[in-house]
Amino acid sequence: MATATKHPQVQDATNNSVRVEIFDQGYNLRGSEPDYIRKLAEYVESKMRAVAEQTHTVDSSRLAVLAALNIADEFHLLKRKAEGGSSDSSKRTRQLLSALDEVLQENRKSG
């Protein structure tokens, strides 16, 4: 993954504006937490760069949509996990733990 920007990010103390660069485009973003805004911008930048490498697409609008879909997917997987829903991997983990417990119990009985 590429680093977020090649140009410095500047904060304007007068209006809580932070200048960030995402996929070679500059944006002035406002918020009460400039460091958080920078981290978000870096994350979006990294997602767009990763999608660009995987798809060999240069259309920034298309890359932005594909990156947004990837981020939305991550969000919904985390949300489902936080709400107690189980993903396939967590089901598999529980199955493997159960199988391991059975083997350990059998070993204790026979040992």
C-alpha positions as CSV (number, residue, x, y, z in Angstrom):
1,M,0.0,0.0,0.0
2,A,1.2,3.5,-0.7
3,T,1.6,6.2,1.8
4,A,-1.3,8.7,2.1
5,T,0.2,11.8,0.5
6,K,3.3,13.1,-1.0
7,H,2.5,16.7,-0.1
8,P,2.4,18.1,3.5
9,Q,-1.0,18.4,5.2
10,V,-1.7,21.8,6.6
11,Q,-4.1,22.8,9.3
12,D,-5.7,26.3,9.3
13,A,-6.2,27.2,13.0
14,T,-8.7,29.9,12.2
15,N,-11.4,27.6,10.8
16,N,-10.5,24.1,11.9
17,S,-9.7,23.3,8.2
18,V,-7.3,20.6,7.4
19,R,-5.8,20.3,3.9
20,V,-5.4,16.7,2.8
21,E,-4.6,15.0,-0.4
22,I,-6.4,11.9,-1.5
23,F,-5.4,10.2,-4.8
24,D,-3.6,13.4,-6.0
25,Q,-6.5,15.7,-5.3
26,G,-6.4,18.3,-2.5
27,Y,-9.3,18.8,-0.1
28,N,-9.9,21.2,2.7
29,L,-11.8,19.4,5.3
30,R,-13.3,20.8,8.5
31,G,-13.7,19.1,11.9
32,S,-12.9,19.4,15.5
33,E,-10.2,16.7,15.4
34,P,-7.6,17.4,12.7
35,D,-5.6,14.3,13.5
36,Y,-8.7,12.1,13.1
37,I,-9.5,13.8,9.7
38,R,-5.9,13.1,8.6
39,K,-6.2,9.4,9.6
40,L,-9.5,9.1,7.7
41,A,-8.0,10.7,4.6
42,E,-4.9,8.4,4.8
43,Y,-7.2,5.4,5.1
44,V,-9.3,6.4,2.0
45,E,-6.1,7.1,0.1
46,S,-4.7,3.7,1.0
47,K,-7.9,2.0,-0.1
48,M,-8.0,3.9,-3.4
49,R,-4.3,3.0,-4.1
50,A,-5.0,-0.6,-3.3
51,V,-8.0,-0.8,-5.6
52,A,-6.0,1.0,-8.3
53,E,-3.2,-1.6,-8.1
54,Q,-5.7,-4.5,-8.2
55,T,-7.9,-3.2,-11.0
56,H,-5.4,-1.2,-13.0
57,T,-8.1,1.5,-13.3
58,V,-7.0,5.1,-13.5
59,D,-10.5,6.7,-13.4
60,S,-10.5,8.4,-10.0
61,S,-14.3,8.4,-9.8
62,R,-14.5,4.7,-10.4
63,L,-11.7,4.1,-7.9
64,A,-13.5,6.2,-5.3
65,V,-16.7,4.1,-5.7
66,L,-14.8,0.8,-5.6
67,A,-12.9,2.0,-2.5
68,A,-16.1,3.1,-0.9
69,L,-17.6,-0.3,-1.5
70,N,-14.6,-2.0,0.1
71,I,-14.8,0.3,3.1
72,A,-18.6,-0.3,3.4
73,D,-18.0,-4.0,3.3
74,E,-15.5,-3.7,6.1
75,F,-17.9,-1.6,8.1
76,H,-20.8,-4.0,7.7
77,L,-18.6,-7.0,8.6
78,L,-17.5,-5.3,11.8
79,K,-21.0,-4.1,12.6
80,R,-22.4,-7.6,12.2
81,K,-19.6,-9.0,14.4
82,A,-20.3,-6.3,17.1
83,E,-24.0,-7.0,17.0
84,G,-23.3,-10.6,17.8
85,G,-23.8,-12.0,14.3
86,S,-21.4,-14.6,13.2
87,S,-19.4,-14.6,10.1
88,D,-18.3,-17.8,8.3
89,S,-14.8,-17.5,9.8
90,S,-16.1,-17.1,13.4
91,K,-18.4,-20.2,12.9
92,R,-15.4,-22.1,11.6
93,T,-13.3,-21.0,14.6
94,R,-16.0,-22.2,17.0
95,Q,-16.2,-25.5,15.2
96,L,-12.4,-25.9,15.4
97,L,-12.4,-25.1,19.1
98,S,-15.1,-27.6,19.7
99,A,-13.2,-30.3,17.8
100,L,-10.1,-29.4,19.8
101,D,-12.0,-29.6,23.1
102,E,-13.3,-33.1,22.1
103,V,-9.8,-34.3,21.3
104,L,-8.4,-32.9,24.5
105,Q,-11.1,-34.6,26.5
106,E,-10.5,-37.9,24.8
107,N,-6.8,-37.6,25.6
108,R,-7.5,-36.9,29.2
109,K,-9.7,-40.0,29.5
110,S,-7.2,-42.3,27.8
111,G,-4.1,-40.8,29.4
